[in-house]
Amino acid sequence: MPDSGLAEILKNAQAFYQCGAYVDAAKSLEAALKIDPTSVENWYYRGVALQKMEEHAAAITCFREALAFSPDSFEPVHDLGVSLQAINRNVDALACFDKAVSLNQKSFEAYLNRGIVYSKLGNYKAELENYDVAQILRPDDETLLMNYGVALLQTGQFAKAVVHFQRVLKLDAYTEYARGLLLHAKMMCCDWSGLNQELLSLRVEISEGIPCIDPFYLLGLSDSMPDQLQVAKKFTEKHYSRSSVTLGGSQKYSHNRIRIAYLSADFHEHATAFLMVELFELHDKSRFDVIGISFGENDRSVMRKRLEASFETFIDVSAKSDKEIADIVRALEVDIAVDLKGYTTDARPGVFAYRPAPIQINYLGYPGTMGAKFIDYLIADQFIVPEDHQRFYAEKIVYLPGSYQPNDTRREIGDKPHSRDDIGLLDKDFVFCTFNNSYKITPQFFDIWMRLLQEVSNSVLWMLSKSPEQEKNLRKEAEIRGISGDRLIFAPHMELKSHLRRLQLADLFLDSLPYNAHTTTSDALWAGLPLVTCVGTTFAGRVAGSLLNAAGIPELITTSLEQYEQLALDLATNPTKLLTLRQKLKVTSRESALFDSKQFSKHLESAYITMWEAYQADASPAHIWVK
């Protein structure tokens, strides 16, 4: 073909690219490369078009072809890193960005993307160092400021994160997800200044359909079921709308056993693992082929080894892309895929968006609806999701008897700390405690706690320490309410068995809303510590009540703030009543439904069989009640 023909092809490719017709642009450039296969520019731009189409494997090939002819060309090196990063090949991507920076030390994008890769590799110090350089080059870039703020959150620098997100909103008040991140950062360090106005702005933006908050962060800020459903749906539609590229979930497999895959980033020392591990071990392997698929870190702990041993097949996919993981699930012919992450940290809902399994479930990790068309069921119980709440969930509800939460009856309670003396508590004090994460502490409940300290002489409030700013702010809030800040005692993180032991040294656990204690409730009850809760409206606000019911102590459940405060005061000022309750908890809880792991596994397996049989019979997913 003459040069004029090639020129015409390239002209068409450029026109297609500029109007967003990337498929046609890639085809035109493919034709051009047949004429001139040595063109660095054409290889590069075909890679860019494929990258826009999220065809990253093909894009990587194009960028490498370009680099074969021009090894030190900045653009192919940089964009090769972008595509490698997109499919989770982060070590290789980092090498590309290192080279890109060496080729162009004034490239904002190279420093930004190298920071993003360091984040995925868990090196937050290096991430922030790269963002610092990028900020010199482009100080008001919205994406950079957002990423910087998230990195500060991940490193526990909550007050600095607040400043960053405030700056983002000052530049653009409707920056996507910035308001939610700002509120979460403020709640993490218990900075409640301007909180009511911020929450009002959040509600307005949600009502207007503005993508202002991540679904998970909303759980700790709102008790509105309609808002939680709407935010989850919008989030899913925006980030995980893959209907045109699904692998198809309509296949019916003929296995001797139902094949179940649990997918999580938390198969290590993590709250989810502490709850789930015995369930994995107890699954009836004669009826179920149980697979673990891990996309999180391998901490090489005793828990990790126990988890790996609990599955018949365990696969580490931490270096693979969502599509590659979905392909693995599909190739394994999984009947039921269980998402243990939802929208929590390190979640991979993009895997499920490809529909790799015929039946897909949201369970345990994310306490709420995912609002996703690709999730069929949510596992709950009748306390957590009353039947008149079903309309606020995109999934069909699986109702387990007792509670939805599994437990590990093999978890050990340590022998240290031996006494209150070991951890800075006085024997004469009445110790209220709340070991909820700091974002679950609200001014409304803190008001109640301070009134309790006022009413109960020689009492203290024992809390989990998250940051120096959190401690400072809570002590200041106590002083505002007439309570000495010294009566707030902050506890560091401890390994589980030591944490369970120290819980036994407290007198009464105070729960909060709109996000209850979840694993923390089971920890307290396992340790023999009574917990007072107030029932909310959402899934996240009803878990503690579910667990107390299953433990056989429903008398610790209240339904109003007045009841909650009165019950806590009554127990704190009536030693005989509290002792009787602790003795009851010690005798009955271990024999209760909450800690009957064998029966729990049978109930869950019954649910799996019911949904599998419905699918085999071509029935659509429907609510399931396990008897």
Secondary structure as GFF3:
##gff-version 3
##sequence-region A 1 627
A	DSSP	alpha_helix	3	18	.	.	.	ID=ss1
A	DSSP	alpha_helix	22	35	.	.	.	ID=ss2
A	DSSP	alpha_helix	40	52	.	.	.	ID=ss3
A	DSSP	alpha_helix	56	69	.	.	.	ID=ss4
A	DSSP	alpha_helix	74	86	.	.	.	ID=ss5
A	DSSP	alpha_helix	90	103	.	.	.	ID=ss6
A	DSSP	alpha_helix	108	120	.	.	.	ID=ss7
A	DSSP	alpha_helix	124	137	.	.	.	ID=ss8
A	DSSP	alpha_helix	142	154	.	.	.	ID=ss9
A	DSSP	alpha_helix	158	171	.	.	.	ID=ss10
A	DSSP	alpha_helix	178	188	.	.	.	ID=ss11
A	DSSP	alpha_helix	195	207	.	.	.	ID=ss12
A	DSSP	alpha_helix	215	219	.	.	.	ID=ss13
A	DSSP	alpha_helix	225	239	.	.	.	ID=ss14
A	DSSP	three_ten_helix	243	245	.	.	.	ID=ss15
A	DSSP	beta_strand	258	264	.	.	.	ID=ss16
A	DSSP	alpha_helix	271	282	.	.	.	ID=ss17
A	DSSP	beta_strand	288	294	.	.	.	ID=ss18
A	DSSP	alpha_helix	302	310	.	.	.	ID=ss19
A	DSSP	beta_strand	313	316	.	.	.	ID=ss20
A	DSSP	alpha_helix	322	331	.	.	.	ID=ss21
A	DSSP	beta_strand	336	339	.	.	.	ID=ss22
A	DSSP	alpha_helix	349	353	.	.	.	ID=ss23
A	DSSP	beta_strand	359	362	.	.	.	ID=ss24
A	DSSP	beta_strand	377	381	.	.	.	ID=ss25
A	DSSP	three_ten_helix	387	392	.	.	.	ID=ss26
A	DSSP	beta_strand	396	400	.	.	.	ID=ss27
A	DSSP	three_ten_helix	420	423	.	.	.	ID=ss28
A	DSSP	beta_strand	430	434	.	.	.	ID=ss29
A	DSSP	three_ten_helix	438	440	.	.	.	ID=ss30
A	DSSP	alpha_helix	443	455	.	.	.	ID=ss31
A	DSSP	beta_strand	459	464	.	.	.	ID=ss32
A	DSSP	alpha_helix	468	480	.	.	.	ID=ss33
A	DSSP	three_ten_helix	485	487	.	.	.	ID=ss34
A	DSSP	beta_strand	488	491	.	.	.	ID=ss35
A	DSSP	alpha_helix	496	503	.	.	.	ID=ss36
A	DSSP	beta_strand	508	510	.	.	.	ID=ss37
A	DSSP	alpha_helix	519	527	.	.	.	ID=ss38
A	DSSP	beta_strand	531	534	.	.	.	ID=ss39
A	DSSP	three_ten_helix	539	541	.	.	.	ID=ss40
A	DSSP	alpha_helix	543	550	.	.	.	ID=ss41
A	DSSP	three_ten_helix	554	556	.	.	.	ID=ss42
A	DSSP	beta_strand	557	558	.	.	.	ID=ss43
A	DSSP	alpha_helix	561	572	.	.	.	ID=ss44
A	DSSP	alpha_helix	575	588	.	.	.	ID=ss45
A	DSSP	three_ten_helix	589	591	.	.	.	ID=ss46
A	DSSP	three_ten_helix	593	595	.	.	.	ID=ss47
A	DSSP	alpha_helix	597	616	.	.	.	ID=ss48
A	DSSP	beta_strand	624	625	.	.	.	ID=ss49
###
